[in-house]
Amino acid sequence: MLGWFPGHMNKARRQIKDALPEIDVVIEVLDARLPYSSANPMLAELTRHKPVLKILSRADLADPARTDEWVAFFDAQEDTRALAITTTNTRELKKIPKLCHELAGAVRADRDVRVMVMGIPNVGKSTLINGLAGRKIAKTGNEPAVTKRQQKVRIDGRVALIDTPGVLWPKIEDQASAYRLAASGAIRDTAIEYSDVAIVACAELAKRYPTQLTARYKLKALPTYEAPEAQEVDADGPKKPDFLAIAGFDGHAILKEIAGKRGGLRPGGAVDLHRGAEVLLHELRDGKLGRLTLETPADIPPPPEQNDQDSLTPSDA
């Protein structure tokens, strides 16, 4: 796999670093379904001395109980507040300027609170800015990296927003995060093998939301997974965790059944797994399986110095 970091993302990193000295508060937009995986550790390093408002977007697609866990987790951190919203809900958006003022503290009466909005691609950042502005300011789209340059906009409540391009990091250290990001659509579908993403997603959904999964696809059972016996093989790269063994469910068998039921059955009885992957991932992203969250604070891995897991570098699309 190749490294993420197209030229515009490298430029965005420099722009963020140059602008931060004049910023009072940072808004980081996260996907409420995967608040850890959709947080860019590079941005955390750049903004570590600034108060941060964590916006958990797409809260209408996330499991409410898990969202409450994440809000409590972030609120317990120093100089950090969290707010779970649907970015198209104007009533919820009205809470944001007040929170920015609270986080900024004392600001001169003759100027606005300066707020930088950041986040990885495809987490709803541009939709948030348009909602706060009450008009279309930032371009939106259902694919990563739509915003390509910084934009500035003044909103009600004496707040000045600076938008930044969606930035992914050069290397995703946690391989589970890479698969969750791919399942959510934050990483382009060419970054990791499409069927592999769906197989892992099936295993995770079977573990976390078995009722929703079986009901949506009328599955009779969710087969458990038995890891194959270890064999001596020539290593050609970092060893990948066995995510099916970790989840405990056979994602391949589940995806095969979904494909067979949803237009993936071919002449001769062959099953088109790619068709099954399209169905599952599109419906997962659209919320058709119900309100789901793919991780909890308990899923956050130990700090790097305590974690020997090899890293994964997703492909640039």
C-alpha positions in Angstrom: 0.0 0.0 0.0 1.1 3.5 -0.8 1.3 6.5 1.5 -1.5 9.1 2.0 -0.3 12.7 1.7 -1.1 14.4 -1.6 0.4 17.8 -2.2 -2.6 19.7 -1.1 -2.7 17.9 2.2 1.0 18.8 2.8 0.2 22.4 2.0 -2.8 22.3 4.3 -0.6 21.2 7.2 1.7 24.2 6.6 -1.2 26.5 6.5 -2.6 25.2 9.7 0.7 25.6 11.5 1.2 29.2 10.2 -2.4 30.3 11.2 -2.5 28.7 14.7 -0.8 31.5 16.6 -3.7 33.8 15.8 -6.4 31.2 16.7 -8.4 31.2 19.9 -10.2 27.9 19.6 -10.0 24.8 17.4 -13.1 22.9 16.3 -12.2 19.4 15.3 -15.0 17.6 13.4 -15.2 13.9 14.0 -17.5 11.2 12.8 -19.7 10.2 15.7 -19.6 6.6 14.5 -15.8 6.5 14.9 -14.6 9.4 17.0 -11.1 7.9 17.6 -10.4 6.7 14.1 -11.6 9.9 12.5 -9.3 12.0 14.7 -6.0 12.9 13.0 -3.1 12.6 15.5 -1.1 15.1 13.4 -3.8 17.7 14.1 -3.7 16.8 17.8 0.0 17.5 17.9 -0.3 20.8 16.0 -3.1 22.1 18.3 -2.1 20.6 21.7 -1.8 24.1 23.2 -5.2 25.3 22.1 -8.7 24.7 23.6 -10.6 22.3 21.4 -14.3 21.8 20.7 -14.9 18.2 19.4 -17.9 18.2 17.1 -19.3 14.6 16.7 -21.0 15.0 13.4 -23.6 12.6 12.0 -24.9 11.9 15.5 -28.2 10.9 13.9 -26.4 7.9 12.4 -24.6 6.9 15.6 -25.6 4.7 18.5 -26.9 7.3 21.1 -25.6 5.3 24.1 -22.1 5.1 22.6 -22.2 8.8 21.7 -22.9 9.6 25.3 -19.8 7.6 26.2 -17.6 9.6 23.8 -18.9 13.0 24.9 -18.1 12.1 28.5 -14.7 10.9 27.4 -13.8 14.1 25.6 -15.4 16.4 28.3 -13.1 14.8 30.9 -10.0 16.1 29.0 -8.4 19.4 29.8 -9.5 22.5 27.7 -11.8 20.2 25.7 -15.6 20.1 25.2 -17.6 17.8 23.0 -20.9 18.3 21.2 -22.8 15.6 19.3 -24.9 17.1 16.4 -26.4 16.6 13.1 -24.7 19.2 11.0 -27.9 20.1 9.1 -29.8 20.8 12.4 -29.8 24.6 12.8 -31.0 24.4 16.4 -28.0 22.2 17.4 -25.6 24.5 15.5 -26.7 27.5 17.6 -24.9 26.0 20.6 -21.5 26.2 18.9 -20.7 30.0 19.1 -21.4 30.0 22.8 -19.2 27.0 23.5 -16.4 28.7 21.4 -16.6 31.8 23.6 -16.5 29.7 26.8 -13.4 27.9 25.6 -11.7 31.0 24.4 -12.0 32.8 27.7 -11.4 36.6 27.7 -11.2 38.0 24.2 -11.0 41.8 23.4 -14.4 43.3 22.9 -13.4 44.8 19.5 -12.7 41.5 17.8 -14.4 38.1 17.1 -13.3 34.8 18.6 -11.1 33.2 16.0 -11.9 29.6 15.4 -10.2 27.1 13.1 -12.3 24.3 11.8 -10.4 21.1 10.9 -10.9 17.4 10.4 -10.2 14.6 8.0 -12.0 14.4 4.7 -15.6 13.4 4.5 -16.6 14.0 8.2 -19.1 16.8 7.5 -16.8 19.7 8.0 -18.0 21.8 5.1 -21.7 21.0 5.9 -21.0 22.3 9.4 -19.5 25.6 8.1 -22.4 26.1 5.7 -24.9 25.5 8.4 -23.1 28.0 10.8 -22.9 30.6 8.0 -26.5 30.1 7.0 -25.5 30.0 3.3 -23.2 27.9 1.1 -19.6 28.9 1.8 -17.7 25.6 1.7 -18.1 23.0 -1.1 -19.5 19.7 0.1 -19.4 16.3 -1.5 -19.7 12.6 -0.6 -16.1 11.9 -1.2 -12.8 12.7 0.6 -10.8 15.9 0.1 -13.4 18.2 -1.5 -12.1 21.3 0.3 -8.8 22.2 -1.3 -7.9 25.6 0.4 -8.4 27.7 3.5 -11.6 29.7 3.6 -12.6 32.4 6.1 -16.2 33.3 7.1 -17.8 35.4 9.9 -20.8 34.0 11.6 -23.4 35.2 14.1 -22.2 35.3 17.8 -19.0 37.2 17.1 -17.1 34.2 15.8 -14.8 34.2 12.8 -14.2 30.7 11.2 -11.2 29.6 9.3 -11.9 26.4 7.3 -9.0 24.1 6.3 -8.8 21.3 3.7 -9.5 17.9 5.0 -6.2 16.4 6.1 -5.3 12.7 6.5 -2.0 11.7 8.0 0.9 10.0 6.1 0.5 6.7 8.0 -2.3 5.2 10.0 -0.7 3.4 12.9 -3.7 1.5 14.0 -4.8 -1.0 11.3 -8.3 -1.4 12.8 -8.8 2.4 12.4 -7.8 2.1 8.7 -10.6 -0.5 8.1 -13.1 1.6 10.0 -12.3 4.7 8.1 -12.6 2.7 4.8 -16.0 1.3 5.9 -17.3 4.8 6.7 -16.1 6.2 3.3 -13.4 8.6 4.8 -10.8 6.7 2.8 -11.5 6.3 -0.9 -12.8 2.9 -1.9 -9.6 2.2 -3.8 -7.4 2.6 -0.8 -8.0 -0.9 0.7 -9.5 -3.9 -1.1 -13.2 -3.3 -1.2 -14.2 -6.8 -0.3 -11.7 -7.0 2.5 -13.2 -3.9 4.1 -16.7 -5.4 3.9 -15.5 -8.8 5.4 -14.0 -7.0 8.4 -17.1 -4.8 8.7 -19.3 -7.9 8.7 -17.3 -9.4 11.6 -17.4 -6.2 13.6 -21.1 -5.7 13.1 -21.8 -9.3 14.1 -19.9 -8.6 17.3 -21.4 -5.2 18.1 -24.8 -5.2 16.4 -25.9 -8.7 15.7 -29.7 -7.9 15.8 -29.5 -5.1 13.3 -27.3 -7.2 10.9 -29.4 -10.3 10.9 -32.6 -8.3 10.6 -31.4 -6.2 7.7 -30.2 -9.1 5.6 -32.5 -11.8 6.9 -29.6 -13.9 8.1 -30.4 -17.2 9.8 -27.2 -17.3 11.8 -23.9 -15.4 12.3 -21.2 -18.0 12.0 -18.3 -17.8 14.4 -14.7 -17.7 13.2 -12.0 -20.3 13.8 -8.5 -19.0 13.0 -6.5 -21.4 10.7 -3.5 -23.1 12.1 -0.3 -21.1 11.8 1.8 -22.0 8.8 5.4 -21.1 7.9 5.3 -18.5 5.1 7.7 -16.0 3.7 7.1 -12.5 5.1 6.6 -9.8 2.5 5.5 -6.9 4.8 4.0 -6.1 8.2 2.0 -8.8 9.8 -1.7 -7.9 9.7 -3.9 -8.7 12.7 -6.6 -11.3 12.2 -9.6 -9.0 12.6 -12.0 -11.9 12.2 -10.4 -13.8 15.1 -10.5 -10.6 17.2 -14.2 -10.1 16.5 -15.0 -13.8 16.7 -17.2 -14.0 13.7 -16.6 -15.2 10.1 -17.0 -12.0 8.1 -16.3 -13.8 4.8 -19.2 -16.3 5.3 -21.5 -13.5 6.4 -20.7 -11.3 3.4 -21.1 -14.3 1.1 -24.6 -14.9 2.4 -25.5 -11.2 2.0 -24.2 -11.2 -1.6 -26.2 -14.3 -2.4 -29.4 -12.6 -1.1 -28.8 -9.2 -2.7 -28.0 -9.7 -6.3 -24.6 -11.3 -6.1 -25.5 -14.9 -7.1 -24.0 -15.7 -10.4 -24.7 -18.6 -12.9 -23.4 -21.9 -11.6 -23.8 -20.9 -8.0 -20.8 -18.6 -7.8 -21.2 -15.6 -5.4 -19.9 -12.1 -6.3 -18.4 -10.8 -3.1 -17.8 -7.4 -4.6 -21.5 -7.1 -5.1 -22.1 -8.0 -1.5 -19.5 -5.5 -0.4 -21.2 -2.7 -2.4 -24.5 -3.5 -0.7 -23.2 -3.7 2.8 -20.9 -0.7 2.7 -23.3 1.6 0.9 -26.1 0.7 3.3 -23.8 1.1 6.3 -22.8 4.6 5.2 -26.4 5.6 4.5 -27.6 4.4 8.0 -29.9 1.7 6.6 -28.7 -0.8 9.2 -29.8 1.6 12.0 -27.8 3.8 14.3 -24.4 2.2 14.7 -21.1 3.2 16.3 -18.0 1.2 15.2 -15.8 1.9 18.3 -15.9 2.9 21.9 -13.3 4.6 24.1 -12.4 1.1 25.3 -11.2 0.4 21.7 -8.5 3.1 21.9 -5.1 1.2 21.6 -2.3 1.8 24.1 0.2 4.6 23.4 2.8 3.7 20.7 5.5 3.0 23.3 3.3 0.3 24.8 2.0 -1.1 21.5 4.1 -3.3 19.3 1.5 -3.6 16.6 2.8 -2.9 13.1 1.5 0.0 11.2 -0.6 0.2 8.1 -0.2 2.8 5.4 -3.3 3.3 3.3 -3.1 3.9 -0.4 -3.4 7.3 -1.9 -6.4 7.3 -4.2 
